[in-house]
Amino acid sequence: MKRYILIVTLVFVASVAYSQKKNTLKGPAHKNYKPWQNKTKPSIIFTSTQKVTLKGPKFKNSKVWKAKDKDYAILKITKSNKNKLQGPAFKNYKPWKKN
């Protein structure tokens, strides 16, 4: 029994230790790191373009995988770019006023 508890504990500790992302930046490079300057691949999300009109028990008991004639739209999600303004221009920037 003690062996099983020890094995479960070691597996848990190992999974927590390896699940963290390794960051090799240290010192000033880590301090001045700007994550928005990294290029990321867009995430693809599928959304249904048709509205479901079922309500109540019929909606609750409906099977999504059995639905027919579904149209799906593909959305590409990327991280937004940080505003390029810096200093006083960024401080005084008013997003509600479009120039």
GROMACS elastic network, one bead per residue, 0.5 to 0.9 nm:
[ bonds ]
;  ai    aj funct       b0    kb
    1     4     6  0.52658   500
    1     5     6  0.64400   500
    1     6     6  0.86890   500
    2     5     6  0.51492   500
    2     6     6  0.61156   500
    2     7     6  0.85838   500
    3     6     6  0.50705   500
    3     7     6  0.61192   500
    3     8     6  0.86154   500
    4     7     6  0.50483   500
    4     8     6  0.60838   500
    4     9     6  0.84675   500
    5     8     6  0.51703   500
    5     9     6  0.60793   500
    5    10     6  0.85923   500
    6     9     6  0.51009   500
    6    10     6  0.61427   500
    6    11     6  0.86134   500
    7    10     6  0.51234   500
    7    11     6  0.61326   500
    7    12     6  0.85503   500
    8    11     6  0.51474   500
    8    12     6  0.61329   500
    8    13     6  0.86429   500
    9    12     6  0.51158   500
    9    13     6  0.61674   500
    9    14     6  0.85316   500
   10    13     6  0.51263   500
   10    14     6  0.59865   500
   10    15     6  0.84892   500
   11    14     6  0.51047   500
   11    15     6  0.60507   500
   11    16     6  0.85873   500
   12    15     6  0.52164   500
   12    16     6  0.62513   500
   12    17     6  0.85832   500
   13    16     6  0.52239   500
   13    17     6  0.60693   500
   13    18     6  0.86548   500
   14    17     6  0.50388   500
   14    18     6  0.61004   500
   14    19     6  0.83946   500
   15    18     6  0.53366   500
   15    19     6  0.59029   500
   15    20     6  0.89321   500
   16    19     6  0.52495   500
   16    20     6  0.69192   500
   17    20     6  0.61323   500
   18    21     6  0.77117   500
   18    22     6  0.87152   500
   23    26     6  0.81781   500
   23    30     6  0.87787   500
   24    30     6  0.85201   500
   25    28     6  0.84318   500
   25    29     6  0.59204   500
   25    31     6  0.87026   500
   25    33     6  0.83817   500
   26    29     6  0.59267   500
   26    31     6  0.77984   500
   27    30     6  0.54979   500
   27    31     6  0.63671   500
   27    32     6  0.88440   500
   28    32     6  0.59882   500
   28    33     6  0.83141   500
   29    32     6  0.53220   500
   29    33     6  0.59450   500
   30    33     6  0.51035   500
   30    34     6  0.87967   500
   31    34     6  0.87466   500
   33    37     6  0.88494   500
   34    37     6  0.58178   500
   34    38     6  0.76712   500
   35    38     6  0.56505   500
   35    39     6  0.89423   500
   36    39     6  0.77655   500
   36    79     6  0.77323   500
   36    80     6  0.79184   500
   36    81     6  0.63017   500
   36    82     6  0.64326   500
   37    81     6  0.79991   500
   37    82     6  0.84578   500
   40    43     6  0.89499   500
   40    78     6  0.72553   500
   40    79     6  0.76364   500
   41    77     6  0.88039   500
   41    78     6  0.71082   500
   42    76     6  0.56180   500
   42    77     6  0.52183   500
   42    79     6  0.78735   500
   43    75     6  0.80178   500
   43    76     6  0.55380   500
   43    77     6  0.50079   500
   43    78     6  0.64722   500
   44    74     6  0.65259   500
   44    75     6  0.57058   500
   44    77     6  0.63754   500
   45    73     6  0.82178   500
   45    74     6  0.57804   500
   45    75     6  0.51287   500
   45    76     6  0.64526   500
   45    77     6  0.74619   500
   46    72     6  0.60592   500
   46    73     6  0.57243   500
   46    75     6  0.63566   500
   47    71     6  0.84033   500
   47    72     6  0.53637   500
   47    73     6  0.52979   500
   47    74     6  0.65346   500
   47    75     6  0.74803   500
   48    51     6  0.77105   500
   48    70     6  0.68525   500
   48    71     6  0.58834   500
   48    73     6  0.62407   500
   48    74     6  0.89965   500
   49    70     6  0.76000   500
   49    71     6  0.56768   500
   49    72     6  0.57213   500
   49    73     6  0.63911   500
   50    70     6  0.67555   500
   50    71     6  0.66390   500
   50    72     6  0.81999   500
   52    55     6  0.84581   500
   52    59     6  0.83971   500
   53    59     6  0.83312   500
   54    57     6  0.85338   500
   54    58     6  0.61062   500
   54    60     6  0.87199   500
   54    62     6  0.85635   500
   55    58     6  0.60262   500
   55    60     6  0.77193   500
   56    59     6  0.55396   500
   56    60     6  0.63943   500
   56    61     6  0.88520   500
   57    61     6  0.60083   500
   57    62     6  0.83897   500
   58    61     6  0.52808   500
   58    62     6  0.59668   500
   59    62     6  0.51879   500
   59    63     6  0.85780   500
   60    63     6  0.84988   500
   62    66     6  0.81230   500
   62    67     6  0.82323   500
   63    66     6  0.54112   500
   63    67     6  0.67301   500
   64    67     6  0.54325   500
   65    68     6  0.83488   500
   67    70     6  0.69886   500
   77    80     6  0.89867   500
   78    81     6  0.88797   500
   81    84     6  0.82936   500
   82    85     6  0.87052   500
   83    86     6  0.80965   500
   83    90     6  0.80766   500
   84    90     6  0.82865   500
   85    88     6  0.85175   500
   85    89     6  0.60440   500
   85    91     6  0.86273   500
   85    93     6  0.82771   500
   86    89     6  0.59735   500
   86    91     6  0.75964   500
   87    90     6  0.54944   500
   87    91     6  0.63068   500
   87    92     6  0.88308   500
   88    92     6  0.60457   500
   88    93     6  0.83408   500
   89    92     6  0.53482   500
   89    93     6  0.59479   500
   90    93     6  0.50136   500
   90    94     6  0.86294   500
   91    94     6  0.86580   500
   93    97     6  0.86112   500
   94    97     6  0.56694   500
   94    98     6  0.82047   500
   95    98     6  0.67345   500
